[in-house]
Amino acid sequence: MEQSELAAQLTALKEQADKAKAEILAKIADLEAALEAADDVTPEVKAAFDALKGSVQGVDDIVADEPTT
C-alpha cells in the first residue's frame, strides 16, 4: 500500500470517528434533556443513563484529546 493511500484511509477513518462522536454526544444531550424534563425518573433509569455516559467517556478516553491553545 502506498503512503498516500494509507493517509487517505486514515483521514477517512478519523472523519468517520468524528462524525460518530458528534452523533453520540447529540443523542446523549437529547436523552439528558428528556430526563431533566421528566417529572419522575426512576433510580434504574438514572443508573442506566449514568452507565451510558460512563461507557461513552471510556471510549472517548481511548485517545487523548488534542491540547487546546
PDB file with SEQRES, HELIX, SHEET and CRYST1 records, atoms N, CA, C and O in Angstrom:
SEQRES   1 A   69  MET GLU GLN SER GLU LEU ALA ALA GLN LEU THR ALA LEU          
SEQRES   2 A   69  LYS GLU GLN ALA ASP LYS ALA LYS ALA GLU ILE LEU ALA          
SEQRES   3 A   69  LYS ILE ALA ASP LEU GLU ALA ALA LEU GLU ALA ALA ASP          
SEQRES   4 A   69  ASP VAL THR PRO GLU VAL LYS ALA ALA PHE ASP ALA LEU          
SEQRES   5 A   69  LYS GLY SER VAL GLN GLY VAL ASP ASP ILE VAL ALA ASP          
SEQRES   6 A   69  GLU PRO THR THR                                              
HELIX    1 AA1 GLN A    3  ALA A   37  1                                  35    
HELIX    2 AA2 PRO A   43  ASP A   60  1                                  18    
CRYST1    1.000    1.000    1.000  90.00  90.00  90.00 P 1           1          
ATOM      1  N   MET A   1       0.850  -1.179   0.000  1.00  0.00           N  
ATOM      2  CA  MET A   1       0.000   0.000   0.000  1.00  0.00           C  
ATOM      3  C   MET A   1       0.894   1.239   0.000  1.00  0.00           C  
ATOM      4  O   MET A   1       1.860   1.337   0.757  1.00  0.00           O  
ATOM      5  N   GLU A   2       0.545   2.160  -0.856  1.00  0.00           N  
ATOM      6  CA  GLU A   2       1.280   3.421  -0.947  1.00  0.00           C  
ATOM      7  C   GLU A   2       0.975   4.293   0.268  1.00  0.00           C  
ATOM      8  O   GLU A   2      -0.097   4.190   0.864  1.00  0.00           O  
ATOM      9  N   GLN A   3       1.910   5.138   0.622  1.00  0.00           N  
ATOM     10  CA  GLN A   3       1.728   6.045   1.756  1.00  0.00           C  
ATOM     11  C   GLN A   3       0.527   6.969   1.538  1.00  0.00           C  
ATOM     12  O   GLN A   3      -0.203   7.272   2.482  1.00  0.00           O  
ATOM     13  N   SER A   4       0.326   7.411   0.309  1.00  0.00           N  
ATOM     14  CA  SER A   4      -0.795   8.308   0.024  1.00  0.00           C  
ATOM     15  C   SER A   4      -2.127   7.589   0.233  1.00  0.00           C  
ATOM     16  O   SER A   4      -3.091   8.194   0.702  1.00  0.00           O  
ATOM     17  N   GLU A   5      -2.184   6.306  -0.111  1.00  0.00           N  
ATOM     18  CA  GLU A   5      -3.406   5.520   0.113  1.00  0.00           C  
ATOM     19  C   GLU A   5      -3.656   5.342   1.609  1.00  0.00           C  
ATOM     20  O   GLU A   5      -4.788   5.460   2.079  1.00  0.00           O  
ATOM     21  N   LEU A   6      -2.600   5.059   2.340  1.00  0.00           N  
ATOM     22  CA  LEU A   6      -2.711   4.897   3.783  1.00  0.00           C  
ATOM     23  C   LEU A   6      -3.176   6.203   4.433  1.00  0.00           C  
ATOM     24  O   LEU A   6      -4.045   6.191   5.306  1.00  0.00           O  
ATOM     25  N   ALA A   7      -2.604   7.308   4.013  1.00  0.00           N  
ATOM     26  CA  ALA A   7      -3.003   8.608   4.555  1.00  0.00           C  
ATOM     27  C   ALA A   7      -4.472   8.886   4.262  1.00  0.00           C  
ATOM     28  O   ALA A   7      -5.181   9.400   5.128  1.00  0.00           O  
ATOM     29  N   ALA A   8      -4.935   8.565   3.083  1.00  0.00           N  
ATOM     30  CA  ALA A   8      -6.338   8.790   2.721  1.00  0.00           C  
ATOM     31  C   ALA A   8      -7.256   7.928   3.566  1.00  0.00           C  
ATOM     32  O   ALA A   8      -8.304   8.392   4.014  1.00  0.00           O  
ATOM     33  N   GLN A   9      -6.877   6.681   3.789  1.00  0.00           N  
ATOM     34  CA  GLN A   9      -7.687   5.793   4.620  1.00  0.00           C  
ATOM     35  C   GLN A   9      -7.733   6.266   6.065  1.00  0.00           C  
ATOM     36  O   GLN A   9      -8.788   6.225   6.698  1.00  0.00           O  
ATOM     37  N   LEU A  10      -6.611   6.709   6.585  1.00  0.00           N  
ATOM     38  CA  LEU A  10      -6.561   7.216   7.951  1.00  0.00           C  
ATOM     39  C   LEU A  10      -7.394   8.483   8.101  1.00  0.00           C  
ATOM     40  O   LEU A  10      -8.090   8.654   9.102  1.00  0.00           O  
ATOM     41  N   THR A  11      -7.327   9.357   7.125  1.00  0.00           N  
ATOM     42  CA  THR A  11      -8.129  10.582   7.152  1.00  0.00           C  
ATOM     43  C   THR A  11      -9.608  10.252   7.127  1.00  0.00           C  
ATOM     44  O   THR A  11     -10.387  10.840   7.877  1.00  0.00           O  
ATOM     45  N   ALA A  12     -10.006   9.321   6.274  1.00  0.00           N  
ATOM     46  CA  ALA A  12     -11.411   8.919   6.185  1.00  0.00           C  
ATOM     47  C   ALA A  12     -11.882   8.297   7.497  1.00  0.00           C  
ATOM     48  O   ALA A  12     -13.003   8.551   7.938  1.00  0.00           O  
ATOM     49  N   LEU A  13     -11.041   7.494   8.113  1.00  0.00           N  
ATOM     50  CA  LEU A  13     -11.402   6.864   9.388  1.00  0.00           C  
ATOM     51  C   LEU A  13     -11.561   7.903  10.489  1.00  0.00           C  
ATOM     52  O   LEU A  13     -12.473   7.799  11.310  1.00  0.00           O  
ATOM     53  N   LYS A  14     -10.681   8.909  10.517  1.00  0.00           N  
ATOM     54  CA  LYS A  14     -10.808   9.972  11.517  1.00  0.00           C  
ATOM     55  C   LYS A  14     -12.098  10.756  11.301  1.00  0.00           C  
ATOM     56  O   LYS A  14     -12.790  11.093  12.262  1.00  0.00           O  
ATOM     57  N   GLU A  15     -12.423  11.045  10.045  1.00  0.00           N  
ATOM     58  CA  GLU A  15     -13.662  11.771   9.754  1.00  0.00           C  
ATOM     59  C   GLU A  15     -14.874  10.957  10.202  1.00  0.00           C  
ATOM     60  O   GLU A  15     -15.831  11.514  10.739  1.00  0.00           O  
ATOM     61  N   GLN A  16     -14.838   9.654   9.985  1.00  0.00           N  
ATOM     62  CA  GLN A  16     -15.926   8.777  10.409  1.00  0.00           C  
ATOM     63  C   GLN A  16     -16.048   8.767  11.932  1.00  0.00           C  
ATOM     64  O   GLN A  16     -17.155   8.822  12.467  1.00  0.00           O  
ATOM     65  N   ALA A  17     -14.920   8.697  12.626  1.00  0.00           N  
ATOM     66  CA  ALA A  17     -14.937   8.703  14.093  1.00  0.00           C  
ATOM     67  C   ALA A  17     -15.458  10.031  14.627  1.00  0.00           C  
ATOM     68  O   ALA A  17     -16.216  10.056  15.597  1.00  0.00           O  
ATOM     69  N   ASP A  18     -15.057  11.131  14.004  1.00  0.00           N  
ATOM     70  CA  ASP A  18     -15.540  12.445  14.430  1.00  0.00           C  
ATOM     71  C   ASP A  18     -17.054  12.559  14.246  1.00  0.00           C  
ATOM     72  O   ASP A  18     -17.747  13.106  15.103  1.00  0.00           O  
ATOM     73  N   LYS A  19     -17.560  12.043  13.130  1.00  0.00           N  
ATOM     74  CA  LYS A  19     -18.996  12.079  12.855  1.00  0.00           C  
ATOM     75  C   LYS A  19     -19.752  11.251  13.892  1.00  0.00           C  
ATOM     76  O   LYS A  19     -20.777  11.683  14.417  1.00  0.00           O  
ATOM     77  N   ALA A  20     -19.238  10.063  14.177  1.00  0.00           N  
ATOM     78  CA  ALA A  20     -19.883   9.195  15.163  1.00  0.00           C  
ATOM     79  C   ALA A  20     -19.886   9.850  16.537  1.00  0.00           C  
ATOM     80  O   ALA A  20     -20.885   9.786  17.254  1.00  0.00           O  
ATOM     81  N   LYS A  21     -18.785  10.474  16.904  1.00  0.00           N  
ATOM     82  CA  LYS A  21     -18.698  11.139  18.203  1.00  0.00           C  
ATOM     83  C   LYS A  21     -19.744  12.242  18.309  1.00  0.00           C  
ATOM     84  O   LYS A  21     -20.426  12.361  19.326  1.00  0.00           O  
ATOM     85  N   ALA A  22     -19.867  13.038  17.268  1.00  0.00           N  
ATOM     86  CA  ALA A  22     -20.850  14.125  17.285  1.00  0.00           C  
ATOM     87  C   ALA A  22     -22.267  13.575  17.412  1.00  0.00           C  
ATOM     88  O   ALA A  22     -23.082  14.112  18.162  1.00  0.00           O  
ATOM     89  N   GLU A  23     -22.556  12.508  16.679  1.00  0.00           N  
ATOM     90  CA  GLU A  23     -23.893  11.910  16.743  1.00  0.00           C  
ATOM     91  C   GLU A  23     -24.190  11.339  18.129  1.00  0.00           C  
ATOM     92  O   GLU A  23     -25.295  11.501  18.647  1.00  0.00           O  
ATOM     93  N   ILE A  24     -23.210  10.677  18.721  1.00  0.00           N  
ATOM     94  CA  ILE A  24     -23.391  10.088  20.051  1.00  0.00           C  
ATOM     95  C   ILE A  24     -23.599  11.176  21.102  1.00  0.00           C  
ATOM     96  O   ILE A  24     -24.488  11.069  21.948  1.00  0.00           O  
ATOM     97  N   LEU A  25     -22.776  12.219  21.044  1.00  0.00           N  
ATOM     98  CA  LEU A  25     -22.913  13.302  22.020  1.00  0.00           C  
ATOM     99  C   LEU A  25     -24.251  14.024  21.872  1.00  0.00           C  
ATOM    100  O   LEU A  25     -24.849  14.434  22.866  1.00  0.00           O  
ATOM    101  N   ALA A  26     -24.717  14.179  20.646  1.00  0.00           N  
ATOM    102  CA  ALA A  26     -26.024  14.817  20.426  1.00  0.00           C  
ATOM    103  C   ALA A  26     -27.142  13.955  21.006  1.00  0.00           C  
ATOM    104  O   ALA A  26     -28.070  14.475  21.625  1.00  0.00           O  
ATOM    105  N   LYS A  27     -27.059  12.652  20.809  1.00  0.00           N  
ATOM    106  CA  LYS A  27     -28.080  11.749  21.336  1.00  0.00           C  
ATOM    107  C   LYS A  27     -28.067  11.771  22.866  1.00  0.00           C  
ATOM    108  O   LYS A  27     -29.128  11.768  23.490  1.00  0.00           O  
ATOM    109  N   ILE A  28     -26.896  11.794  23.467  1.00  0.00           N  
ATOM    110  CA  ILE A  28     -26.806  11.866  24.926  1.00  0.00           C  
ATOM    111  C   ILE A  28     -27.416  13.171  25.425  1.00  0.00           C  
ATOM    112  O   ILE A  28     -28.116  13.175  26.437  1.00  0.00           O  
ATOM    113  N   ALA A  29     -27.162  14.267  24.736  1.00  0.00           N  
ATOM    114  CA  ALA A  29     -27.741  15.551  25.131  1.00  0.00           C  
ATOM    115  C   ALA A  29     -29.267  15.492  25.050  1.00  0.00           C  
ATOM    116  O   ALA A  29     -29.956  16.017  25.925  1.00  0.00           O  
ATOM    117  N   ASP A  30     -29.792  14.856  24.004  1.00  0.00           N  
ATOM    118  CA  ASP A  30     -31.244  14.704  23.879  1.00  0.00           C  
ATOM    119  C   ASP A  30     -31.809  13.875  25.026  1.00  0.00           C  
ATOM    120  O   ASP A  30     -32.841  14.221  25.602  1.00  0.00           O  
ATOM    121  N   LEU A  31     -31.133  12.787  25.353  1.00  0.00           N  
ATOM    122  CA  LEU A  31     -31.590  11.938  26.452  1.00  0.00           C  
ATOM    123  C   LEU A  31     -31.522  12.678  27.786  1.00  0.00           C  
ATOM    124  O   LEU A  31     -32.425  12.560  28.614  1.00  0.00           O  
ATOM    125  N   GLU A  32     -30.459  13.432  27.990  1.00  0.00           N  
ATOM    126  CA  GLU A  32     -30.306  14.186  29.233  1.00  0.00           C  
ATOM    127  C   GLU A  32     -31.418  15.230  29.368  1.00  0.00           C  
ATOM    128  O   GLU A  32     -31.969  15.424  30.451  1.00  0.00           O  
ATOM    129  N   ALA A  33     -31.740  15.898  28.262  1.00  0.00           N  
ATOM    130  CA  ALA A  33     -32.823  16.886  28.287  1.00  0.00           C  
ATOM    131  C   ALA A  33     -34.158  16.217  28.599  1.00  0.00           C  
ATOM    132  O   ALA A  33     -34.972  16.760  29.346  1.00  0.00           O  
ATOM    133  N   ALA A  34     -34.378  15.041  28.026  1.00  0.00           N  
ATOM    134  CA  ALA A  34     -35.624  14.311  28.290  1.00  0.00           C  
ATOM    135  C   ALA A  34     -35.708  13.896  29.756  1.00  0.00           C  
ATOM    136  O   ALA A  34     -36.778  13.965  30.361  1.00  0.00           O  
ATOM    137  N   LEU A  35     -34.595  13.471  30.322  1.00  0.00           N  
ATOM    138  CA  LEU A  35     -34.582  13.090  31.732  1.00  0.00           C  
ATOM    139  C   LEU A  35     -34.843  14.296  32.631  1.00  0.00           C  
ATOM    140  O   LEU A  35     -35.569  14.198  33.621  1.00  0.00           O  
ATOM    141  N   GLU A  36     -34.246  15.429  32.279  1.00  0.00           N  
ATOM    142  CA  GLU A  36     -34.448  16.640  33.079  1.00  0.00           C  
ATOM    143  C   GLU A  36     -35.892  17.126  32.990  1.00  0.00           C  
ATOM    144  O   GLU A  36     -36.415  17.695  33.948  1.00  0.00           O  
ATOM    145  N   ALA A  37     -36.534  16.906  31.852  1.00  0.00           N  
ATOM    146  CA  ALA A  37     -37.918  17.342  31.660  1.00  0.00           C  
ATOM    147  C   ALA A  37     -38.924  16.376  32.290  1.00  0.00           C  
ATOM    148  O   ALA A  37     -40.080  16.735  32.513  1.00  0.00           O  
ATOM    149  N   ALA A  38     -38.485  15.171  32.572  1.00  0.00           N  
ATOM    150  CA  ALA A  38     -39.382  14.166  33.140  1.00  0.00           C  
ATOM    151  C   ALA A  38     -39.725  14.524  34.581  1.00  0.00           C  
ATOM    152  O   ALA A  38     -38.887  15.036  35.324  1.00  0.00           O  
ATOM    153  N   ASP A  39     -40.959  14.249  34.963  1.00  0.00           N  
ATOM    154  CA  ASP A  39     -41.395  14.538  36.328  1.00  0.00           C  
ATOM    155  C   ASP A  39     -40.772  13.590  37.341  1.00  0.00           C  
ATOM    156  O   ASP A  39     -40.381  14.007  38.431  1.00  0.00           O  
ATOM    157  N   ASP A  40     -40.683  12.332  36.984  1.00  0.00           N  
ATOM    158  CA  ASP A  40     -40.215  11.332  37.940  1.00  0.00           C  
ATOM    159  C   ASP A  40     -39.345  10.316  37.215  1.00  0.00           C  
ATOM    160  O   ASP A  40     -39.845   9.512  36.429  1.00  0.00           O  
ATOM    161  N   VAL A  41     -38.057  10.351  37.477  1.00  0.00           N  
ATOM    162  CA  VAL A  41     -37.117   9.416  36.861  1.00  0.00           C  
ATOM    163  C   VAL A  41     -36.763   8.364  37.894  1.00  0.00           C  
ATOM    164  O   VAL A  41     -36.331   8.684  39.001  1.00  0.00           O  
ATOM    165  N   THR A  42     -36.950   7.109  37.523  1.00  0.00           N  
ATOM    166  CA  THR A  42     -36.650   6.033  38.463  1.00  0.00           C  
ATOM    167  C   THR A  42     -35.139   5.901  38.652  1.00  0.00           C  
ATOM    168  O   THR A  42     -34.361   6.293  37.781  1.00  0.00           O  
ATOM    169  N   PRO A  43     -34.730   5.351  39.791  1.00  0.00           N  
ATOM    170  CA  PRO A  43     -33.302   5.127  40.003  1.00  0.00           C  
ATOM    171  C   PRO A  43     -32.690   4.226  38.922  1.00  0.00           C  
ATOM    172  O   PRO A  43     -31.517   4.377  38.583  1.00  0.00           O  
ATOM    173  N   GLU A  44     -33.473   3.300  38.387  1.00  0.00           N  
ATOM    174  CA  GLU A  44     -32.958   2.405  37.348  1.00  0.00           C  
ATOM    175  C   GLU A  44     -32.654   3.176  36.063  1.00  0.00           C  
ATOM    176  O   GLU A  44     -31.636   2.936  35.413  1.00  0.00           O  
ATOM    177  N   VAL A  45     -33.541   4.101  35.704  1.00  0.00           N  
ATOM    178  CA  VAL A  45     -33.307   4.906  34.508  1.00  0.00           C  
ATOM    179  C   VAL A  45     -32.088   5.803  34.714  1.00  0.00           C  
ATOM    180  O   VAL A  45     -31.246   5.918  33.824  1.00  0.00           O  
ATOM    181  N   LYS A  46     -31.992   6.430  35.870  1.00  0.00           N  
ATOM    182  CA  LYS A  46     -30.841   7.287  36.180  1.00  0.00           C  
ATOM    183  C   LYS A  46     -29.546   6.475  36.142  1.00  0.00           C  
ATOM    184  O   LYS A  46     -28.538   6.936  35.608  1.00  0.00           O  
ATOM    185  N   ALA A  47     -29.573   5.281  36.701  1.00  0.00           N  
ATOM    186  CA  ALA A  47     -28.385   4.423  36.701  1.00  0.00           C  
ATOM    187  C   ALA A  47     -28.000   4.011  35.282  1.00  0.00           C  
ATOM    188  O   ALA A  47     -26.820   3.989  34.933  1.00  0.00           O  
ATOM    189  N   ALA A  48     -28.998   3.686  34.475  1.00  0.00           N  
ATOM    190  CA  ALA A  48     -28.717   3.295  33.090  1.00  0.00           C  
ATOM    191  C   ALA A  48     -28.112   4.467  32.311  1.00  0.00           C  
ATOM    192  O   ALA A  48     -27.177   4.281  31.532  1.00  0.00           O  
ATOM    193  N   PHE A  49     -28.647   5.669  32.523  1.00  0.00           N  
ATOM    194  CA  PHE A  49     -28.106   6.855  31.851  1.00  0.00           C  
ATOM    195  C   PHE A  49     -26.677   7.123  32.303  1.00  0.00           C  
ATOM    196  O   PHE A  49     -25.805   7.403  31.480  1.00  0.00           O  
ATOM    197  N   ASP A  50     -26.438   7.040  33.598  1.00  0.00           N  
ATOM    198  CA  ASP A  50     -25.081   7.260  34.120  1.00  0.00           C  
ATOM    199  C   ASP A  50     -24.107   6.210  33.571  1.00  0.00           C  
ATOM    200  O   ASP A  50     -22.957   6.529  33.269  1.00  0.00           O  
ATOM    201  N   ALA A  51     -24.567   4.962  33.441  1.00  0.00           N  
ATOM    202  CA  ALA A  51     -23.715   3.906  32.888  1.00  0.00           C  
ATOM    203  C   ALA A  51     -23.396   4.183  31.424  1.00  0.00           C  
ATOM    204  O   ALA A  51     -22.269   3.969  30.977  1.00  0.00           O  
ATOM    205  N   LEU A  52     -24.390   4.659  30.680  1.00  0.00           N  
ATOM    206  CA  LEU A  52     -24.174   5.005  29.277  1.00  0.00           C  
ATOM    207  C   LEU A  52     -23.148   6.122  29.154  1.00  0.00           C  
ATOM    208  O   LEU A  52     -22.232   6.037  28.336  1.00  0.00           O  
ATOM    209  N   LYS A  53     -23.294   7.167  29.962  1.00  0.00           N  
ATOM    210  CA  LYS A  53     -22.333   8.271  29.922  1.00  0.00           C  
ATOM    211  C   LYS A  53     -20.930   7.788  30.276  1.00  0.00           C  
ATOM    212  O   LYS A  53     -19.948   8.219  29.672  1.00  0.00           O  
ATOM    213  N   GLY A  54     -20.839   6.893  31.256  1.00  0.00           N  
ATOM    214  CA  GLY A  54     -19.541   6.347  31.631  1.00  0.00           C  
ATOM    215  C   GLY A  54     -18.920   5.532  30.509  1.00  0.00           C  
ATOM    216  O   GLY A  54     -17.713   5.600  30.278  1.00  0.00           O  
ATOM    217  N   SER A  55     -19.741   4.768  29.820  1.00  0.00           N  
ATOM    218  CA  SER A  55     -19.257   3.973  28.697  1.00  0.00           C  
ATOM    219  C   SER A  55     -18.745   4.866  27.571  1.00  0.00           C  
ATOM    220  O   SER A  55     -17.683   4.611  27.003  1.00  0.00           O  
ATOM    221  N   VAL A  56     -19.499   5.904  27.253  1.00  0.00           N  
ATOM    222  CA  VAL A  56     -19.088   6.837  26.204  1.00  0.00           C  
ATOM    223  C   VAL A  56     -17.794   7.541  26.607  1.00  0.00           C  
ATOM    224  O   VAL A  56     -16.907   7.727  25.774  1.00  0.00           O  
ATOM    225  N   GLN A  57     -17.678   7.933  27.873  1.00  0.00           N  
ATOM    226  CA  GLN A  57     -16.446   8.572  28.334  1.00  0.00           C  
ATOM    227  C   GLN A  57     -15.266   7.618  28.204  1.00  0.00           C  
ATOM    228  O   GLN A  57     -14.166   8.033  27.839  1.00  0.00           O  
ATOM    229  N   GLY A  58     -15.491   6.350  28.500  1.00  0.00           N  
ATOM    230  CA  GLY A  58     -14.427   5.358  28.349  1.00  0.00           C  
ATOM    231  C   GLY A  58     -13.942   5.251  26.913  1.00  0.00           C  
ATOM    232  O   GLY A  58     -12.743   5.124  26.666  1.00  0.00           O  
ATOM    233  N   VAL A  59     -14.868   5.303  25.972  1.00  0.00           N  
ATOM    234  CA  VAL A  59     -14.488   5.281  24.555  1.00  0.00           C  
ATOM    235  C   VAL A  59     -13.732   6.555  24.210  1.00  0.00           C  
ATOM    236  O   VAL A  59     -12.720   6.501  23.511  1.00  0.00           O  
ATOM    237  N   ASP A  60     -14.206   7.694  24.687  1.00  0.00           N  
ATOM    238  CA  ASP A  60     -13.545   8.965  24.406  1.00  0.00           C  
ATOM    239  C   ASP A  60     -12.136   8.993  24.988  1.00  0.00           C  
ATOM    240  O   ASP A  60     -11.241   9.611  24.412  1.00  0.00           O  
ATOM    241  N   ASP A  61     -11.937   8.338  26.109  1.00  0.00           N  
ATOM    242  CA  ASP A  61     -10.634   8.344  26.772  1.00  0.00           C  
ATOM    243  C   ASP A  61      -9.604   7.454  26.087  1.00  0.00           C  
ATOM    244  O   ASP A  61      -8.422   7.510  26.429  1.00  0.00           O  
ATOM    245  N   ILE A  62     -10.028   6.635  25.128  1.00  0.00           N  
ATOM    246  CA  ILE A  62      -9.085   5.753  24.441  1.00  0.00           C  
ATOM    247  C   ILE A  62      -7.965   6.569  23.801  1.00  0.00           C  
ATOM    248  O   ILE A  62      -6.795   6.193  23.852  1.00  0.00           O  
ATOM    249  N   VAL A  63      -8.346   7.685  23.203  1.00  0.00           N  
ATOM    250  CA  VAL A  63      -7.351   8.571  22.582  1.00  0.00           C  
ATOM    251  C   VAL A  63      -7.463   9.916  23.273  1.00  0.00           C  
ATOM    252  O   VAL A  63      -8.546  10.492  23.372  1.00  0.00           O  
ATOM    253  N   ALA A  64      -6.337  10.404  23.744  1.00  0.00           N  
ATOM    254  CA  ALA A  64      -6.317  11.696  24.439  1.00  0.00           C  
ATOM    255  C   ALA A  64      -6.761  12.812  23.512  1.00  0.00           C  
ATOM    256  O   ALA A  64      -6.457  12.799  22.319  1.00  0.00           O  
ATOM    257  N   ASP A  65      -7.483  13.779  24.067  1.00  0.00           N  
ATOM    258  CA  ASP A  65      -7.902  14.944  23.297  1.00  0.00           C  
ATOM    259  C   ASP A  65      -6.685  15.768  22.914  1.00  0.00           C  
ATOM    260  O   ASP A  65      -5.685  15.810  23.631  1.00  0.00           O  
ATOM    261  N   GLU A  66      -6.798  16.423  21.762  1.00  0.00           N  
ATOM    262  CA  GLU A  66      -5.715  17.304  21.330  1.00  0.00           C  
ATOM    263  C   GLU A  66      -5.686  18.520  22.259  1.00  0.00           C  
ATOM    264  O   GLU A  66      -6.737  19.045  22.626  1.00  0.00           O  
ATOM    265  N   PRO A  67      -4.489  18.968  22.641  1.00  0.00           N  
ATOM    266  CA  PRO A  67      -4.416  20.142  23.523  1.00  0.00           C  
ATOM    267  C   PRO A  67      -4.976  21.375  22.822  1.00  0.00           C  
ATOM    268  O   PRO A  67      -4.804  21.558  21.617  1.00  0.00           O  
ATOM    269  N   THR A  68      -5.642  22.205  23.595  1.00  0.00           N  
ATOM    270  CA  THR A  68      -6.163  23.462  23.064  1.00  0.00           C  
ATOM    271  C   THR A  68      -5.214  24.575  23.443  1.00  0.00           C  
ATOM    272  O   THR A  68      -4.721  24.635  24.569  1.00  0.00           O  
ATOM    273  N   THR A  69      -4.965  25.453  22.495  1.00  0.00           N  
ATOM    274  CA  THR A  69      -4.052  26.577  22.779  1.00  0.00           C  
ATOM    275  C   THR A  69      -4.688  27.882  22.456  1.00  0.00           C  
ATOM    276  O   THR A  69      -4.069  28.931  22.632  1.00  0.00           O  
TER     277      THR A  69                                                      
END                                                                             
